[in-house]
Amino acid sequence: MPSPSRPPAPDHSRWRRRLRITNAPSVGVVVALIALAVALTGGTAYAAVKIAPKNSVVSKSIRNGQVRTADLARAAVTRAKLARGAVTSAQVRDRSLAGADLRSDTVTGAEIDESSLGPVPSALVAGHGRSGRGSCAPAGAQWQTCGSAVMPLPVPAQVWATATVDMVAPAGTVAECRLLSGATTLETLAVEMPGQAGANHRFVLTGLAPSADGPQQLAVHCRATAGAPLLTTRFTALAVGSAG
């Protein structure tokens, strides 16, 4: 007896295709989901890609304390943008200000620590001086020393020197004298004795000695070009200023 035939298996592929199409979200659902996401984020998704127009960001749009040094262009902050009194000592680097940064007459005695100041160079030589006397009787063209002194100086300085020369000699006697500082001649005078024999004639030599390092040797040298005078000298030297 032949076996009964089995009924054909049902074809489910059509239902699978329908189910697959039915499970896909519709366009309306997609649009609704996008709108919901935008609403929940407060529109930040849109703002994140939107570029603000030039010069549209003002001070009230920036949260206080959010602008950093790295956000500023080089030389963007000028003096006009600083409030009066905004820059204090705490904002200035030590030893960064030069003389050109200070306005004239802004530093007074109240701002100066006197203990930090050294002595004024001229004060180091103030009161330094020498005086002396001498005499000689030159009888020819050779120079003779008629007076000398050593001027001690703590620092290089200039010296003002003066020498008074009294000459006693017959009329017509000629004497020549010079005032020296080291090897430098400050002044030279040639004087002829006027009047009667035995009369006294006075003349003066002066000069400013150049600045020199260490003690300065001052001297009066004289000689006779006619006759034989007797010369008496008195001289004074005074430090008047330092080399600086």
C-alpha positions in Angstrom: 0.0 0.0 0.0 1.5 3.3 -1.0 2.5 5.7 1.8 0.4 8.9 1.9 2.2 11.9 0.5 3.2 14.8 2.9 1.7 18.2 2.4 4.1 20.8 1.1 6.0 22.9 3.7 4.6 26.5 4.1 6.6 29.3 2.5 7.5 31.8 5.3 9.9 34.0 3.2 7.1 36.3 2.2 6.3 36.9 5.9 9.9 37.5 6.8 10.1 40.2 4.1 7.0 41.8 5.4 8.2 41.7 9.0 11.6 43.2 8.0 10.0 46.0 6.2 7.5 46.6 9.0 10.3 46.8 11.7 12.2 49.7 9.9 11.4 53.1 11.4 9.5 55.4 9.2 10.7 58.8 8.0 8.4 60.5 10.5 9.9 58.6 13.4 13.4 59.6 12.3 12.5 63.3 12.1 10.8 63.1 15.4 13.8 61.5 17.1 16.1 64.3 15.7 13.7 67.0 16.9 13.6 65.4 20.4 17.4 65.2 20.6 17.8 68.9 19.6 15.1 69.9 22.2 16.8 67.9 25.0 20.3 69.4 24.3 18.9 72.9 24.2 20.1 73.5 20.7 23.8 73.1 21.6 24.3 70.6 18.8 23.4 73.4 16.4 25.4 76.0 18.3 28.5 73.7 18.3 28.8 73.9 14.5 27.7 77.5 14.1 30.6 80.0 13.7 30.0 83.4 15.4 30.3 86.4 13.0 33.3 88.7 13.4 33.1 91.1 16.3 29.8 89.5 17.5 31.2 88.3 20.8 31.0 91.0 23.4 32.1 91.2 27.1 28.8 90.0 28.5 28.9 86.9 26.2 32.1 85.7 28.0 32.0 84.2 31.5 34.2 86.1 34.0 37.6 84.6 34.4 37.5 82.5 31.2 39.9 84.6 29.1 43.5 83.4 29.7 46.9 84.7 28.7 47.1 82.1 25.9 43.9 83.5 24.4 45.4 87.0 23.9 47.4 88.0 20.8 50.9 89.3 21.2 50.9 93.0 22.2 47.0 93.0 22.3 46.9 94.7 25.7 48.1 98.3 25.5 48.4 101.0 28.1 45.0 102.5 27.1 43.3 99.1 28.0 44.7 99.1 31.6 42.7 100.6 34.4 44.4 103.3 36.4 46.2 101.6 39.3 45.7 98.1 37.8 49.4 97.4 37.6 51.0 97.3 41.0 54.4 96.2 42.4 53.2 92.6 42.5 52.7 92.6 38.7 56.1 94.0 37.9 59.1 91.7 37.7 62.0 92.6 40.0 64.8 94.5 38.3 62.8 94.8 35.0 62.3 98.5 34.9 65.0 100.8 33.3 65.5 104.5 33.6 63.6 105.0 30.4 60.5 103.5 31.9 60.3 106.2 34.6 58.7 109.6 34.0 60.9 112.6 34.9 60.8 113.7 38.5 58.9 110.6 39.7 61.6 109.3 42.0 62.0 111.6 45.0 63.9 111.4 48.2 61.0 109.5 49.9 61.5 106.6 47.4 65.3 106.3 47.9 66.9 104.1 50.5 69.8 106.4 51.6 71.7 103.4 53.0 71.9 101.9 49.5 73.8 105.0 48.1 77.5 105.1 48.0 79.5 108.4 48.5 79.4 111.0 45.8 82.7 110.8 44.0 83.3 114.6 44.5 82.7 114.1 48.2 85.7 111.8 48.4 88.1 114.6 47.6 86.3 117.4 49.4 88.6 119.2 51.8 91.8 117.8 50.3 94.4 120.5 49.9 98.0 121.4 50.3 100.0 124.6 50.9 103.6 125.3 51.2 106.6 127.7 50.9 109.9 127.7 49.1 112.7 129.9 47.9 115.6 129.9 45.4 118.2 132.2 43.8 118.6 131.1 40.1 121.6 132.6 38.4 121.3 131.1 34.9 119.2 129.4 32.4 118.9 126.1 34.4 115.5 125.5 36.1 115.6 125.4 39.9 112.9 124.1 42.2 111.6 127.0 44.3 108.9 125.1 46.1 107.1 121.7 45.9 104.4 119.6 47.6 102.7 116.3 47.1 98.9 116.4 46.8 97.3 113.1 48.2 94.1 112.0 46.6 91.9 109.0 47.5 90.5 108.9 43.9 91.6 110.4 40.6 90.7 114.1 40.7 91.6 117.5 39.3 93.5 120.0 41.3 93.4 123.7 41.2 96.9 125.2 42.1 98.1 128.7 42.6 101.6 130.0 43.4 102.6 133.5 44.5 106.2 134.5 43.6 108.0 137.5 45.3 111.1 138.6 43.4 113.8 140.8 44.9 116.4 141.9 42.4 118.1 144.9 40.7 116.1 146.7 38.0 116.2 144.9 34.7 116.5 141.4 36.2 114.4 138.9 34.3 113.1 135.8 36.0 111.0 133.1 34.4 108.8 130.7 36.5 106.5 127.9 35.8 103.9 126.0 37.8 103.8 122.2 37.2 101.7 119.2 38.1 103.9 116.2 37.5 105.3 116.7 34.1 102.5 119.0 33.0 103.1 122.7 32.9 100.1 124.6 34.1 101.4 128.2 33.5 104.6 130.0 32.7 105.5 133.6 33.3 108.6 135.7 32.4 108.8 138.8 34.6 111.3 141.7 34.4 112.1 143.5 37.6 111.0 147.1 37.3 111.9 150.2 39.4 114.7 150.5 41.8 117.3 147.9 43.0 116.1 146.0 46.0 112.4 146.5 45.2 109.9 143.7 45.7 107.9 142.6 42.7 105.1 140.0 43.0 103.4 137.8 40.3 101.0 134.9 40.5 100.8 131.6 38.6 97.6 129.5 38.5 96.3 126.4 36.7 94.0 123.4 36.8 95.9 120.1 36.9 94.5 117.3 34.8 93.0 114.3 36.6 95.6 111.8 37.6 95.6 108.5 39.4 97.3 108.7 42.8 99.1 111.6 44.5 100.0 114.6 42.4 103.4 116.3 42.6 103.1 120.1 42.4 106.1 122.3 42.0 107.3 125.8 41.1 110.4 126.0 38.9 112.3 129.2 38.1 115.3 130.4 36.2 117.0 133.8 35.5 117.5 135.0 32.0 119.1 138.2 33.1 120.6 139.1 36.5 120.3 137.0 39.7 117.0 137.4 41.4 116.0 136.1 44.9 112.7 134.4 44.7 110.3 133.4 47.4 107.2 131.3 46.7 104.0 130.4 48.4 101.6 128.0 46.8 98.2 126.4 47.5 96.6 123.3 45.9 92.9 122.2 46.3 91.1 119.2 44.9 88.0 120.5 43.0 86.4 117.5 41.5 86.7 113.8 40.6 87.4 112.4 37.2 83.8 111.2 36.7 
